[in-house]
Each structure stands twice: as C-alpha cells, then as structure tokens.
C-alpha cells in the first residue's frame, strides 16, 4: 500500500459522502415541497402568503 492509495481513497470517500449529502438534501427538499403542496391543497396557507380581502379573520 502506497501513500497515493490512501490519498486516492480519502478523496473517493469524501466525494461519496458529499454526493450522499447532496442527494439527501435534494430528496428531502422534494418531500417538503410535496408536503407543502398537500397542505395548501387542503386549505392550510402560509403566514407569508398574501391574504385575500374576504379571508381576513
């Protein structure tokens, strides 16, 4: 085993971990967007969204 092997292995593992984190964040973002769409379809609105004139309570 040479030093080059360990260096290449550490870069490979770092790249793999980075790709896994990117995939996790991307998939989680899609899941949260889907949940928000379901909530909005059921009538729940975000506090930051503009309120229609007849909807103020």
C-alpha positions as CSV (number, residue, x, y, z in Angstrom):
1,X,0.0,0.0,0.0
2,X,1.3,3.4,-1.0
3,X,0.6,6.8,0.1
4,X,-1.1,7.5,-3.2
5,X,-3.6,4.7,-2.4
6,X,-4.6,6.3,0.9
7,X,-4.8,9.8,-0.7
8,X,-7.0,8.5,-3.5
9,X,-9.2,6.5,-1.1
10,X,-9.7,9.6,1.1
11,X,-10.7,11.7,-1.9
12,X,-13.0,8.9,-3.1
13,X,-14.7,8.6,0.4
14,X,-15.0,12.4,0.6
15,X,-16.6,12.5,-2.8
16,X,-19.0,9.7,-1.9
17,X,-20.1,11.4,1.3
18,X,-20.5,14.7,-0.5
19,X,-22.7,13.1,-3.1
20,X,-24.8,11.3,-0.5
21,X,-25.4,14.6,1.4
22,X,-26.4,16.4,-1.9
23,X,-28.8,13.6,-2.8
24,X,-30.3,13.6,0.8
25,X,-30.9,17.4,0.7
26,X,-32.3,17.2,-2.8
27,X,-34.7,14.3,-1.9
28,X,-35.7,16.0,1.4
29,X,-36.4,19.2,-0.4
30,X,-38.7,17.4,-2.9
31,X,-40.5,15.7,0.0
32,X,-41.0,19.1,1.9
33,X,-42.4,20.7,-1.3
34,X,-44.8,17.8,-1.7
35,X,-46.0,18.2,1.9
36,X,-46.5,21.9,1.4
37,X,-48.5,21.3,-1.8
38,X,-50.7,18.8,0.1
39,X,-51.2,21.3,3.0
40,X,-52.1,24.1,0.6
41,X,-54.5,21.9,-1.3
42,X,-56.2,21.1,2.0
43,X,-56.7,24.8,2.7
44,X,-53.8,25.5,5.0
45,X,-52.0,28.6,4.0
46,X,-48.6,30.0,4.7
47,X,-48.4,33.1,7.0
48,X,-46.2,34.8,4.4
49,X,-48.6,34.4,1.6
50,X,-50.9,37.4,0.8
51,X,-54.3,37.3,2.3
52,X,-57.3,37.8,0.1
53,X,-59.7,40.6,1.1
54,X,-62.5,38.3,2.2
55,X,-60.3,35.8,4.1
56,X,-59.2,38.0,7.0
57,X,-60.1,36.7,10.4
